[in-house]
Amino acid sequence: MRFLRNLRALGIKEWVLQYMRFDDAKAGTLVGTDLFGNRYYESNLENHARTRWVVYKNHSDLDASRIPPEWHTWMHKTTQDLLTESEKFPHKFLQTYTPNHTGSNRAYVPYDTTRPKVGSWAPSVAARPVK
C-alpha cells in the first residue's frame, strides 16, 4: 500500500531516483529549506519514527552534522514548530552554525603549549666491530 501511494504521489521518475539514492521513496510536504540548501519534508502517513526526513543538497556527502540546530530540534520532534528568525539567536554569544570538519584538512587539532615531561626515544645504531 505504501509503495503504491508513494509511486502515485511522486511519479515513476522521481520514485526511481529516490529509491536509487536513499533505498527508499517517500512522498511528503516540503516544510522548509535551511541555509545549506537541505530540504525538510513531513508526512503523517508514514510510520511514527519516519514522519520527518531531510534531503541533503549534496547527495554524495551525507552527514547528519550538516543539519543546523534549529532544524535538528524539529527533526527529533523536540518542537513541533520551526524557530523564527528572532528565536534562532537569542543571545549575543551564540555563533552561526558551522559543519563538523572531522576527517578533513579543516579539522580541529589541539596543540600543547607545555614542555613534554618525558622525552621521546631516538634510537641510535652503533657500528659493530669487524672480526
C-alpha positions in Angstrom: 0.0 0.0 0.0 2.8 2.4 0.9 4.6 1.5 -2.2 1.7 2.4 -4.5 0.8 5.5 -2.6 4.3 7.0 -2.9 4.6 5.9 -6.5 1.4 7.6 -7.4 2.4 10.8 -5.5 5.9 11.0 -6.8 5.7 9.7 -10.3 7.8 6.9 -11.8 10.9 9.0 -12.5 11.2 10.7 -9.1 10.3 7.4 -7.3 13.2 5.6 -9.1 15.6 8.4 -8.4 14.7 8.5 -4.6 14.9 4.7 -4.4 18.3 4.6 -6.1 19.7 7.4 -3.8 18.2 6.5 -0.5 17.0 2.9 -0.8 13.5 4.3 0.0 11.0 6.5 -1.7 8.8 8.9 0.3 6.2 11.5 -0.6 5.5 14.4 1.7 5.0 18.1 2.0 8.0 20.4 1.9 8.3 22.2 5.2 11.3 24.3 4.6 14.9 24.7 3.4 17.9 25.6 5.6 20.9 27.9 4.7 22.8 24.9 3.2 20.1 24.1 0.7 18.8 21.0 2.5 15.1 20.3 2.1 12.9 19.1 5.0 9.8 17.1 4.5 6.9 15.8 6.6 4.2 13.2 6.0 1.8 11.9 8.6 1.0 8.8 6.5 4.4 7.3 7.3 5.2 5.3 10.5 5.8 7.3 13.6 9.6 7.4 13.5 9.6 8.1 9.8 7.3 11.1 9.5 10.1 13.7 9.1 13.1 13.5 6.9 15.8 15.6 5.2 17.0 15.5 1.6 20.6 16.8 1.5 21.6 19.2 -1.2 24.8 17.2 -1.9 23.6 13.6 -2.3 27.1 12.2 -2.4 28.2 13.6 1.0 25.6 12.5 3.6 26.5 13.7 7.0 24.0 14.2 9.9 26.1 17.0 11.3 25.1 19.2 8.3 21.7 19.8 9.9 21.6 23.2 11.7 20.4 23.2 15.4 17.0 24.8 14.7 16.2 22.0 12.2 17.7 19.4 14.5 15.1 20.2 17.1 12.3 19.9 14.5 13.6 16.6 13.1 13.7 15.0 16.5 10.3 16.3 17.5 11.6 18.4 20.3 9.5 21.2 19.0 6.5 21.0 16.6 7.0 24.4 15.2 10.0 25.9 13.4 12.0 28.6 15.1 11.5 32.1 13.9 14.4 34.4 13.0 14.2 36.1 16.4 14.4 32.8 18.3 17.4 31.4 16.4 20.0 33.7 18.1 18.5 34.9 21.3 21.9 35.6 22.9 24.9 37.6 21.6 27.4 34.9 22.5 25.8 32.3 20.2 27.6 31.8 16.9 26.3 30.7 13.5 26.4 27.1 12.7 29.5 25.5 11.2 29.5 21.9 10.0 31.7 19.2 11.6 35.1 19.1 9.8 36.3 15.8 11.3 38.4 13.8 8.9 39.1 16.8 6.6 42.0 19.2 6.4 39.9 21.8 8.3 39.5 19.5 11.4 40.4 21.0 14.8 43.8 19.8 16.1 44.7 20.8 19.6 48.2 21.7 20.4 50.1 21.6 23.7 52.0 24.7 24.9 53.8 22.9 27.8 57.1 21.2 27.6 56.9 17.4 27.5 57.8 15.7 30.8 59.2 12.6 29.1 61.4 12.9 26.0 60.8 10.7 23.0 63.1 7.8 22.3 65.6 8.5 19.5 67.3 5.2 18.5 70.9 5.3 17.6 72.7 2.5 15.9 76.3 1.8 16.9 78.7 0.3 14.4 79.5 -3.3 15.1 83.2 -4.2 15.5 84.5 -6.1 12.5 86.1 -9.5 13.3 
